[in-house]
């Protein structure tokens, strides 16, 4: 049991400290839309991770077959990231409800659903995330019982969720010192980062295709 907990902790630490489009979007949503925006986004990421963990452990062959369409998934994910980046850079407007221009963003139920779905799809359409869960699920299945794997991935996901909550809370503290102009700049920086990630993913897919060809 102790071994399973330690392995889950190590795996969760790797996931929590990994740098990718998700972490930048967590910070952007938290700063731009407050705690509700940040938690809406990470909730989508959490549901995606749980979905992929269950799928990888229960239907590993299905996930392996899906990875044969890795290029297609990668291109769709890249287009999604670039599209979000373009929106944040050129079209996203900061909505303020404070009369003094303070950072009091409006956030409706429809906004919650849109942010939640963006978190889910950014995570799910990332081939490296799918591969991460599949590789680890396959590796642990070789010499760990079902209960041990449940414990490993539960600890991993739990640690990652705690890390995400901390990121949202830290960004929320920063948000209180920002105004609409600062948030607009952050949107453009975050959007540019998302576009760069999307472009890098497309480049990687094209390079891999060239190598295989």
N, C-alpha and C positions, 0 to 999 in steps of 0.2 A: 504493500500500500504506500509506504514511504517513497519507494522508488518511483511509483506511478505519479505521485504528487510532485516530486522533484523534476521528473521529465516534463510534466505538464507545465510546471513553473518555467522551466527553461525554454520550452516551445513558446509559451505566452510572452516571455521576455523578448524573444526574437521578433515576434509579431508586433509587440507594442513599440519597439524601437526602430522598426523598419520605416524607411522613408519612401513615400509614394504619393499619388494624387489624393488618396483618402485623407492623409494627415493635414495637407494644406487646405482641403475643402472643409474639414472639421473646424479648423481655426477660422476660416473665412466665414462659414455659416454662423459660428459662435459670435464673432465680432460684428457681423453684418446684421444678424437677426436675434442676437441675445441668446440666453440659455435655451429658449424654446427651439430656436433654429438649430443650435448645436446638438441638442438631444434628439431632435427629429431626424437629423442626418445620421448620427451614430446609431440610432435605433434601426434605421434601414440597413446600415453596415452589419449590425449584430444579427439581424434576421438573415441576411445573406450568408454570413459566416456559419451560422447554425445550420442553414439549409445545405451548404456545401459540405460541412462536416458530416451530417447525417447521410447525405448522398454518397460521399466518398467512402464511408465505412459500411454502408448497407449495399450500395450498388456500384462498387469500385469498377466493375467491368463497363458499366454504362458511362461512368465518367471517363474512363480510358478511351472508349469509343468516341465520346464527345470531343476529346482532345485531338482526334484525327481532323476535326474541323477547327483546330486551334487558330489557323490563319483567318478564317471567317469570323470567329469570335473576336480575335484580336483587332481586325479591321472595324468591326461594329463598335467595339469598345473605344478604339482610337477616334472614330468619327464622333462618338458620344462625348468624349473628353474635349475634343477640339470644338465641337458645337457649344458645349458649356463654357469653354474658355472665351469663345467669340462673344457669347451672350454677356458674360461678366465684364469683358473689356469694352464693348461697344454699346450695349443696350441696357444693362442693369442699372436701375435708378434706386438710390437710397431713399426709403420712405421713412420720414420722421414724424412723430406725433407730438413731440414736445414743442411748446410755443417758443421756448428759448433756444431751440435748435439743438437741444441735448439729445443724446443717443437713446431715444425711446422708440424703437422700431415697432411698426405695426406687424402683426403676424396672425393671419386667419387660419381657419381649419384647412382651407384649400392650399394655403402655403405649407402647412404641416405635411399634407399628403405629397405635394410636389417635392419638398426637401427629402422626405422619407424615401420616396421612390428613386430620387437621384442618388442617395446613399446606397440603396440596394443595387441599382444597376451599375454604378461605378465600380463597386466591389465584385459583383457577379460577372461582369463582362471583362474582367481583367484575367487573362490566361495564366499569369504568374500566381494569382491567388488560387485558382482552380488547381494548378500544379502543386502548389504548396500543401494544400489539404490532401490531395490524392497521394503524393509521395509519402507524407507522414502517416496517413491512414494505412497505406500498404506496408510501410516499414513496421509499424507497431502491430499490425495484424499477424505478422509472422511469428512473434514470440510473446504476445500478450493476450490475456483472456478478454472477453467482451467487457467484463466489469472494470478491468484495468484500463482499457481504452476509453470507456465512459469517463473514468476518473481523470485520465490524462487530458482529454479534450475539454472536460468541464473546467478543470483548473486553468488550462490554457485560455479558454474563452472568458472565464471569470476575470483573470488577470488583465486581459486585453480590454475588457469592458471598464475595469477600474481605471486603467490608463486613459481611455477615451473620456471618461467622466472628468478626470483631472485636467485634460486638455481643454475641455469645454469650460470648466470653472475658471481656469487660468485666463483663457481668452475673454471670458465674461468680465473679469476684473479689468483687463485692458480696455474693453469696450466702453467702460464708464468714463474713460478719459479722452474718448475720441468724439469727433463731430462728423457731419455729413461729408465734408471734403476729405477728411482722413479715410473714411470708410470707402469713398469712391476710389481713392488711390489703392487701397488694399484690394478692392475688387479687381482693378486692372492688373495688379501684380499677380494675384491668385489666378485670374483668367489666363494670363500669359504663361504661368507655370503649368496649368492644365493643358494648354495648347502644345507646350514643349514636351510634356509627357506623352500626349497623343502622337505627336510627330515622331518622337523617339521610338514609340511602340511600332509605328508603321515602318520606320527605317529598319528596326530589328527584324520585322517579319519579312521585308523585302530582301535583307541580307541573308536571312536563313533560307529563303526560297532560292536565292542565287547559289548558295553553297550546296544545296541539295540538287540543284539543276546541273 
